[in-house]
Amino acid sequence: MREIAYEDIVKAVKNMVIHTATNLPDDALKKLKEAHEKEKSPVAKKVLEQLLENAKIAKDEKRPLCQDTGLAVYFVKVGQDVKITGGLLKNAINEGTEQGYIEGYLRASTCDCFSRENLKDKIGYNLPAVIHIDLVEGDKIEIEYAAKGGGSENVSRARVLAPAQGRQGVIDFVKDVISEAGPNPCPPIIVGVGIGGTFEKAAISSKHALFREAGKPHPDPDVAEFEKELLFELNKLGIGAMGMGGTETVLAVHVEKNPCHIASLPVSVNVQCHSSRHSHITL
Amino acid sequence: MSQVHYLTTPLSDEDVKNLKAGDIVYLSGTIFTARDAAHKRLVDLIENRGELPFQLDGAVIYFVGPTPPKPGEPIGSAGPTTSYRMDSYSPILIKHGLKGMIGKGKRNQVVKDACKEYKAVYFGATGGAGALLGKLIKEAKVIAYEELGPEAIRMLRVENFPVTVINDAYGNDLYEEGRKLYEVKD
């Protein structure tokens, strides 16, 4: 058994949270630059220019890229030969999250669903984090993190289609969701699509798809082809940067596909704004 | 063709009438922040004839919940939040003198109609450009509802704050018009 100390997890998570809020990762930056080059609308091009300038200011002056510093979402792979000493993994991640959000001058955005009361004093500063844990082979802990903003979550949708609707049904559904979303999720966006599994499996897959390096095709060539087709279809919508009209609406489409029940075809669309703040660490 | 305007708040009916969807405006002067919770309180005050924490006549409200300021800075990152959540409150504020709103994303028909009837305008700022926009805010002071944290009402002094007219006082909508230009129909 390899031992990893609770405190080391707290510290690593804290540093990752602070860094991610001000540093747009290379993959997202590259995609934004490509969109800026390709964009045909002068209005949208100007918006993309602002976004690139914003990324530079954020990095140079350590200012959060966006005031919506998100809910903290984690996908964690724990090697089954790891023993965590000094506390529970979930607590360590939450503690690191809280420390990072406080020390990085980030916003506390968690609240009660009905009273809308901010939970910073009741549960913790921007807590609880959303944590998905998987047990895997090995003696390491891999933590993938995203600061997920509210605007793009608000337009995300899941539906269980009839099997007869098939591939085309999925394309139509994704297109409807993005068309209806229009300017609201801060385009240009990255679209995560989870297909198959059960209702919640599709939703979690669509979220996890957003953690992939932007634009990196799915290893299965058929799925990669489907991603390309969706990207082409979605960019026909003409929404453009911040919805002001343009050719570059979607930076990348990432699909995760799972086997499903003979009676169902679940599909979920999770949208990521242009400020795709994600990181990952291995301990 | 899109025009560029430099305006100082408060805005007059004349200022608003000169603006067309797609125009770029650099705003200077005082603007007020409010999100859902603060809007609810403002509307409750109007309905109960209470005194508002700021003068609505000619005012511009910015839909924003900034990050906490670092020591020595007036405000943290401060880009726009999604505006539709204010749709049920904005018309009554417009009726009582509000001239401008800054946010991002679509407004409903009731808001667009109120802009037309009472001469008001909805501006879009670049969502996710919070670092850049926060730097253009020179002063910030909480003037009401401090307990709401990021949702408190703040008075901001801005200099050349860049916004784009989305909905003008003539019923035009940049989101609809801009998209039509680039949409590829099958």
Contacts between the chains, C-beta under 8 A, distances in Angstrom:
chain1	res1	chain2	res2	distance
A	22	B	131	7.8
A	40	B	182	7.2
A	41	B	178	7.2
A	41	B	181	7.2
A	41	B	182	6.1
A	43	B	2	7.1
A	43	B	22	7.1
A	43	B	164	7.4
A	43	B	178	6.6
A	44	B	178	7.9
A	47	B	126	5.5
A	50	B	126	4.8
A	50	B	129	5.1
A	50	B	132	6.3
A	50	B	162	7.6
A	51	B	126	6.9
A	51	B	128	6.5
A	51	B	129	6.1
A	53	B	129	7.9
A	53	B	132	5.8
A	54	B	126	7.6
A	54	B	128	7.1
A	54	B	129	4.2
A	54	B	130	7.3
A	54	B	131	5.2
A	54	B	132	4.2
A	57	B	131	4.5
A	57	B	132	5.4
A	57	B	135	6.7
A	58	B	77	7.8
A	58	B	131	4.0
A	61	B	131	7.1
A	61	B	135	8.0
A	63	B	76	7.1
A	63	B	77	5.5
A	63	B	130	7.6
A	63	B	131	4.0
A	63	B	134	6.4
A	63	B	135	7.6
A	64	B	67	5.0
A	64	B	76	6.5
A	64	B	77	4.2
A	64	B	130	6.2
A	64	B	131	6.5
A	65	B	77	7.1
A	65	B	128	6.8
A	65	B	130	6.4
A	65	B	131	5.9
A	66	B	77	6.2
A	66	B	79	5.7
A	66	B	127	7.6
A	66	B	128	4.7
A	66	B	129	7.8
A	66	B	130	4.4
A	66	B	131	7.9
A	67	B	64	6.4
A	67	B	65	6.2
A	67	B	66	5.0
A	67	B	67	5.1
A	67	B	76	6.8
A	67	B	77	4.4
A	67	B	78	5.3
A	67	B	79	5.4
A	67	B	81	7.8
A	67	B	130	4.2
A	67	B	134	7.3
A	67	B	150	7.8
A	68	B	65	7.6
A	68	B	79	7.8
A	68	B	81	7.0
A	68	B	130	7.7
A	69	B	67	6.1
A	69	B	77	7.9
A	105	B	67	5.9
A	105	B	68	4.9
A	105	B	69	7.2
A	105	B	70	5.2
A	105	B	76	5.8
A	106	B	67	5.8
A	106	B	68	7.8
A	107	B	65	6.7
A	107	B	66	7.5
A	107	B	67	4.7
A	107	B	68	7.1
A	107	B	76	7.7
A	107	B	150	5.6
A	108	B	149	7.0
A	108	B	150	7.6
A	109	B	65	8.0
A	109	B	150	7.7
A	116	B	36	7.8
A	116	B	37	6.5
A	118	B	149	5.5
A	120	B	149	7.6
A	149	B	128	7.9
A	150	B	81	8.0
A	150	B	82	7.7
A	151	B	81	7.1
A	151	B	82	4.7
A	151	B	104	7.6
A	151	B	105	7.3
A	151	B	127	6.8
A	154	B	82	6.7
A	182	B	105	7.5
A	182	B	106	5.9
A	182	B	175	6.1
A	182	B	179	7.4
A	183	B	104	6.6
A	183	B	105	5.1
A	183	B	106	6.2
A	183	B	124	7.5
A	183	B	175	5.3
A	184	B	82	5.4
A	184	B	84	7.1
A	184	B	104	7.4
A	184	B	105	3.9
A	184	B	106	6.3
A	186	B	104	6.8
A	186	B	127	4.0
A	186	B	128	4.9
A	236	B	183	7.0
A	236	B	184	3.9
A	236	B	185	8.0
A	236	B	186	7.6
A	237	B	179	7.3
A	237	B	183	6.3
A	238	B	178	7.9
A	238	B	179	4.7
A	238	B	180	7.3
A	238	B	181	7.0
A	238	B	182	3.4
A	238	B	183	3.5
A	238	B	184	6.8
A	239	B	179	5.8
A	240	B	178	6.4
A	240	B	179	7.2
A	240	B	182	6.0
A	242	B	104	6.6
A	242	B	124	6.4
A	242	B	126	5.9
A	242	B	127	6.1
A	243	B	105	7.2
A	243	B	106	7.7
A	243	B	124	7.9
A	243	B	175	5.0
A	243	B	178	7.3
A	243	B	179	7.2
A	244	B	124	7.3
A	244	B	164	6.8
A	244	B	174	5.9
A	244	B	175	7.0
A	244	B	178	4.5
A	245	B	174	7.6
A	245	B	175	7.8
A	245	B	177	7.1
A	245	B	178	2.4
A	245	B	179	4.9
A	245	B	180	7.3
A	245	B	181	5.1
A	245	B	182	5.0
A	246	B	178	7.4
A	246	B	182	5.5
A	247	B	182	5.7
A	273	B	127	7.2
A	273	B	128	5.8
A	274	B	128	5.6
A	275	B	128	4.3
